[in-house]
């Protein structure tokens, strides 16, 4: 047991150190990519909390990402609040939207849950388009450089941006690890493993699931708000169904229910498309074939497969 | 005081009355056995008592409180524990973690939890496999693990649904010893097919047939009652 804990510390600490160190060796193009990947991986971790650890498959997480993005964006651009406060408003917006959608969607299960979350996300997307005067609809709006100052640091500067992305990723990653080791996290896993039993051990399963949705939504919103601040753009495409499917793909590829899976999944997918689009215009075909292959030969995702074959101790 | 009082319980499944006007009262510290032929409504009845199924009619009081409309998780939190007829554990988690999930709800911190878990595992003699995955346990040990999960919550009423089903003879003997240990401070409602076990551990036996209480009495009374024997054991087994 103790040795497993050491291995975990070593592996996850090593990953964080490697991410930190990468910025000194990467060329500018990849430097920007990795910053983006870390923010998207935060989004994927939020998704994984619900999908991987509670076994709730949502098809509407874009609405949470967008809640963070627009919560921050509107606060910073229209209401003139500072970037740190805007970030908090974004997270809060995601949590509130998560609480409302969770309370309603959790009345359903399985396929119905997927459809209900998908519908809510579409409703969110249409709301953004409807209030085009504020949101600028499809076009979106740019967050001015003056609004992107975070305690004096200019988030449009690539190095500060990398640090910011790294910090957000670290905080989210360590929070997830801590959560999994807390009684709350262990109860979530118990619910995933055998919900009926968890009920008959006296747990209010609905309450736990709702809290999980709220955490998941808040983390997704954190990623959304951070994305807007770091890359300076807020647009309706981030609320579209595509951005609900992405986290599902990332997590499936990386390994649902593993702590590192989301990061691995985003990295893999990002560079798969990046590299294959450099070689051929039919890059989506390459991506598709690889995805099919992975689902066939590593149905538990990359980290899930590694856990199954080599490292049983992976969280 | 009675731990559990059920009055006029009815559960209707479309045309079938699985439980038909059952009244039941279990005083504190009693071991009550519930027996009856297959399809008599035993599991449905404990489903109503534990809240897994809703009553079509009737009223249930637990520790003096009306719990007829209380959801199952709250009944458990009030001091019921329930073990499933079909083993229901967390297979991919360790034996220790299985019991810890049950215990944690009532413990202040992980240290307390570990102590409670260790104690519960010791009582069912599973301490030596604490770090094994629950899925790797033998069937008999999985049944014991279920009981340990119940015990770790220090319930006021422990409902055991066919705990000896599928156990080897030696394991059944161990189980009987365990019930004698549990009864010191816990009321037990036991659904049981094995008449030897019932005769050895039950204070009072309730016999269900076609969803109704056919007979209630001590194990000796049950054995002597010809009607019960006809219903439960079949005519051929009736001894003079």
Interface residues (C-beta under 8 A of the other chain):
Chain A: X1 X183 X186 X187 X189 X190 X193 X194 X196 X197 X198 X199 X200 X201 X202 X203 X204 X205
Chain B: X50 X52 X72 X73 X74 X76 X77 X82 X84 X88 X89 X90 X91 X92 X93 X97 X100 X101 X102 X104 X105 X110 X131 X149 X153
